Amino acid sequence: MKKAAAKGSKAEQKAKKKQVEEEISRVSAKLKEKHAQELASLGYSTSNGTEKAKLDNLVKAIAGVSVTSQPDQAKPSKSSKRREKRAQQDAAREQRIQEEQSNLVSDRMIENEKLEKKLEPLGLTINEIKPDGHCLYRAMQDQLAHFSGGSSPHTYQELREMVAAYMRKHASDFLPFFLSENPVDGDSEDSHAERFENYCKEVESTAAWGGQLELGALTHCLKKHIMIYSGSFPDVEMGKEYKSDSSNTDSSDSSIMLSYHKHAFGLGEHYNSVVRI
């Protein structure tokens, strides 16, 4: 507006200048009035320095600036307390894991040393089997492959199916042992049979770990003597009726040889195949 007043005659310039100044005064007064109303709505007035100081404090508070000379000591929040507690729990758990792993390594080493001392004089050694839940059946497959001089006549999955079928057919032989290992009070005879059938299905179609029951079925399915060596327990023989004459050198009549490892892995027990050096 002041630039516009610079044009024209002096009289016109004076008139326009006065008009511009009046307009500026009017706008300024209007702005001051508006600001005063806004401050009044917040409980402040511009009548003295105290109110101005309050306004300054309000602005600083909004900006997050402390206006006290001695700020309060910051207290830990609930979230920080939770984080600290979680960190302590994690540290304690990590320590337990390390201790368990240390014990596991120690037990495994002792077990392996004992087993090696047992096998070496017999001219035997361990053939490692994958620890995937199928270890018993994979170890049996490996043994059968050694007997045939090539591939095994049965895969580990076929061996599982054979075991499940044999256990179903001879349920009366296996059910008492199954119930002693899997006791449930108050079951009816029907529920016993149902539970045993579910167990057979797991043997047949899952990676369920095999144990004594399955070894008992395998020795009869294959009509083979089975020898299980261990560094933690006495050796176990199964299917002695199928044991061949020691003078017979026919490999097809040889005993199946496995090793049982209680401390092999953190997940639990394991079977390997035992072969001649």
Summary of the structure (lengths in Angstrom):
residues: 277
radius of gyration: 44.3
end to end distance: 108.2
largest distance: 141.0
contacts: 688
relative contact order: 0.10
helix: 61%
strand: 11%
